[in-house]
């Protein structure tokens, strides 16, 4: 099965696995699952580090791509179709984060299950999002 990690789930998988749910840990460790990290997450890490929203002590954010490779996660590039059809994802009044919304859209268009603790994501189930935590 194909799973897309939300940015926090990727960071926790790389740095603090104890913060992942047991279900998420089991899915990630199951070799028959394909786990993906989106380039959107790398962009989010970079931007939020720049504005001091993410603070990583003794971590070079440039290493996150290697962390993904070391954990055998596949890198998911944003495709032209996802970018141009992004407007089709309904805008929710309580959820406007562009990184989250693009990850949600990628999961929907790529028919992946999102691994995320974010409770706001559940409201996109009606739009086709499959989500676990």
WOZIZI-V159644 format. One record per backbone hydrogen bond with DSSP energy under -0.5 kcal/mol. NH is the residue of the N-H (numbers start at 1). CO is the residue of the C=O. If there is no record, write none. Layout:
nh=NH co=CO
nh=NH co=CO
This chain:
nh=3 co=34
nh=4 co=113
nh=5 co=3
nh=5 co=36
nh=6 co=115
nh=10 co=6
nh=11 co=7
nh=12 co=8
nh=13 co=9
nh=14 co=10
nh=15 co=11
nh=16 co=11
nh=16 co=12
nh=19 co=16
nh=20 co=17
nh=24 co=133
nh=25 co=21
nh=26 co=22
nh=27 co=23
nh=28 co=24
nh=29 co=25
nh=30 co=26
nh=31 co=29
nh=33 co=30
nh=34 co=1
nh=35 co=33
nh=36 co=3
nh=37 co=74
nh=39 co=76
nh=41 co=38
nh=42 co=38
nh=43 co=39
nh=44 co=40
nh=45 co=41
nh=46 co=42
nh=47 co=43
nh=48 co=44
nh=49 co=45
nh=50 co=46
nh=51 co=47
nh=52 co=49
nh=53 co=48
nh=54 co=48
nh=56 co=54
nh=57 co=55
nh=59 co=56
nh=61 co=59
nh=63 co=60
nh=64 co=61
nh=67 co=63
nh=68 co=64
nh=69 co=65
nh=70 co=66
nh=71 co=67
nh=72 co=69
nh=73 co=68
nh=74 co=35
nh=76 co=37
nh=76 co=74
nh=77 co=75
nh=83 co=79
nh=84 co=80
nh=85 co=81
nh=86 co=82
nh=86 co=83
nh=88 co=85
nh=89 co=86
nh=90 co=88
nh=92 co=90
nh=92 co=95
nh=95 co=92
nh=101 co=97
nh=102 co=98
nh=103 co=99
nh=104 co=100
nh=105 co=101
nh=106 co=102
nh=107 co=103
nh=108 co=104
nh=109 co=105
nh=110 co=106
nh=111 co=108
nh=112 co=107
nh=113 co=2
nh=114 co=112
nh=114 co=130
nh=115 co=4
nh=116 co=114
nh=116 co=132
nh=121 co=118
nh=122 co=119
nh=123 co=120
nh=124 co=121
nh=125 co=122
nh=127 co=124
nh=128 co=125
nh=129 co=124
nh=130 co=112
nh=131 co=129
nh=132 co=114
